[in-house]
Amino acid sequence: MEELVRQMLLAIGEDPAREGLVKTPSRVASSMKFLTSGYSMNLDEVVNGALFEAESDDMVIVRDIEFFSLCEHHMLPFFGKCHVGYIPRKHVLGVSKVARIVDMFARRLQIQERLTKQVSNCIMEVLDCVGVGVVMEAQHLCMQMRGVEKQDSIMTTSSMLGSFRRVSATRSEFMRLIR
């Protein structure tokens, strides 16, 4: 990857041997490995057995989970907040594991719509819960820094599964509680 970054620097008219750029190929390679580390994450290792017996069937919500991702179209960052809610059937998930699941999918080349769906499908699969709701709100640098250059735009996506899709009262409760 370092050689590719050197070639890119040359292609844009820079000198990779310039003092400020000498270590840039190495830094970019390390950065990309971290920013795309979701490809090497394994769901079993992420959850790590943190399933606990549910003592109620009331809604569980983890909101304002910060996430950072790279858009697959321009490889520019998009970032924001993710809100996850579910109604347990038999198990609840350790709260940090919800955030780790978001990170597992966010740290890949993505589009926000797919990311939202991947998180909801994963929570539903891991917990076999009654229903799941995921809402993601993000700013996209590919839209802010280039193209239409709209600085204050925020994209919101949602994925509702099970009772969150079928029962409007459940969906409404979730949406009210994340605001």
C-alpha positions in Angstrom: 0.0 0.0 0.0 2.9 2.4 0.7 4.1 2.2 -2.9 0.6 3.0 -4.1 0.5 6.1 -1.9 3.9 7.2 -3.2 2.6 6.8 -6.8 -0.5 8.8 -5.8 1.7 11.6 -4.5 3.6 11.7 -7.7 0.4 11.7 -9.8 -0.9 14.8 -8.0 2.4 16.6 -8.6 4.0 16.1 -5.2 7.4 15.0 -4.3 7.3 11.9 -2.0 10.9 12.7 -0.9 9.9 16.1 0.5 10.5 16.4 4.2 6.8 16.5 5.2 5.9 13.6 3.0 8.7 11.1 3.6 6.7 9.1 6.1 3.3 9.8 4.6 3.0 6.5 2.7 3.6 4.6 5.9 1.2 6.7 7.9 -1.5 6.4 5.2 -1.1 2.6 5.0 -1.5 2.4 8.8 -4.5 4.7 8.8 -6.2 2.7 6.1 -5.7 -0.5 7.9 -7.3 1.0 11.0 -10.2 2.7 9.1 -11.0 -0.6 7.3 -10.4 -2.9 10.2 -14.0 -4.1 10.1 -13.1 -6.5 7.3 -10.9 -8.5 9.7 -13.4 -8.5 12.6 -15.3 -11.6 13.4 -18.8 -11.4 14.9 -18.2 -14.2 17.4 -15.1 -12.4 18.7 -16.9 -9.0 18.8 -19.8 -10.4 20.8 -17.4 -12.6 22.9 -20.2 -14.4 24.7 -21.7 -11.2 26.1 -25.3 -12.5 25.9 -27.2 -12.4 29.2 -30.6 -13.7 30.1 -33.3 -11.1 29.6 -35.2 -10.3 32.8 -37.8 -8.4 30.9 -39.2 -7.8 27.5 -38.9 -4.0 27.6 -37.2 -2.0 24.9 -33.4 -1.6 25.2 -31.9 1.4 23.5 -28.3 2.5 23.0 -28.3 5.9 21.5 -25.7 8.4 20.2 -23.1 5.8 19.3 -20.5 7.7 17.5 -19.3 6.1 14.2 -16.8 6.9 11.5 -16.8 5.3 8.1 -15.4 5.8 4.5 -17.8 6.2 1.6 -17.1 3.5 -1.0 -17.6 6.0 -3.9 -14.9 8.5 -2.9 -13.2 6.9 0.1 -13.9 10.1 2.0 -15.2 10.0 5.6 -18.8 10.1 6.8 -19.5 10.2 10.5 -22.3 10.7 12.9 -24.5 9.0 15.5 -26.2 5.6 15.5 -29.2 4.7 17.7 -30.0 1.1 18.2 -33.1 -0.3 20.0 -34.3 -3.8 20.4 -36.9 -5.8 22.3 -35.3 -8.9 23.8 -36.9 -12.3 23.6 -34.4 -14.4 25.7 -31.2 -12.5 25.8 -29.8 -9.0 26.1 -26.4 -8.0 24.7 -23.6 -6.3 26.6 -24.0 -2.6 25.9 -20.4 -2.2 24.6 -21.0 -5.0 22.2 -23.7 -2.9 20.5 -21.2 -0.2 19.8 -18.6 -2.8 18.7 -21.1 -4.2 16.2 -21.6 -0.7 14.8 -17.8 -0.3 14.5 -17.4 -3.7 12.8 -19.6 -2.6 9.9 -18.6 1.1 9.9 -14.9 0.3 9.5 -15.4 -0.9 6.0 -15.9 0.9 2.7 -19.6 1.7 3.0 -22.8 3.5 2.0 -24.9 4.6 4.9 -28.0 2.8 3.7 -26.2 -0.6 3.7 -24.4 0.1 7.0 -27.8 0.8 8.8 -29.2 -2.5 7.4 -26.1 -4.5 8.4 -26.3 -3.3 12.0 -30.0 -4.1 12.3 -29.7 -7.5 10.7 -26.7 -8.4 12.9 -28.5 -7.4 16.1 -31.6 -9.4 15.0 -29.4 -12.4 14.2 -27.3 -12.3 17.4 -30.2 -11.9 19.7 -33.1 -13.5 17.9 -35.1 -10.6 19.4 -38.7 -9.5 18.9 -37.7 -6.5 17.0 -34.9 -4.1 16.1 -34.7 -0.4 15.2 -31.6 1.3 13.9 -31.4 5.0 13.0 -28.1 6.6 11.7 -27.5 10.3 11.2 -24.3 11.3 9.4 -22.4 14.1 7.7 -20.7 13.0 4.4 -17.5 14.8 3.5 -17.9 13.6 -0.1 -20.9 15.9 -0.2 -19.4 18.7 1.9 -15.9 19.0 0.5 -16.6 18.3 -3.2 -19.5 18.0 -5.5 -22.4 20.1 -4.3 -20.5 21.4 -1.2 -23.4 21.5 1.1 -21.9 22.0 4.6 -25.0 21.6 6.8 -26.5 18.5 5.2 -27.2 15.4 7.4 -28.3 12.1 6.0 -30.7 10.0 8.1 -31.3 6.3 7.4 -33.4 3.8 9.3 -33.9 0.0 9.4 -36.8 -1.4 11.3 -37.2 -5.2 11.7 -39.8 -7.4 13.5 -42.1 -5.5 15.8 -40.4 -2.2 15.0 -41.6 -2.6 11.5 -45.0 -4.2 12.2 -46.2 -2.3 15.2 -46.4 1.5 14.8 -46.6 2.1 18.6 -43.2 0.3 19.1 -41.6 2.2 16.2 -43.1 5.5 17.6 -41.8 4.8 21.1 -38.3 4.1 19.7 -38.3 7.2 17.6 -39.5 9.4 20.6 -36.9 8.0 22.9 -33.9 8.6 20.6 -34.8 12.2 20.2 
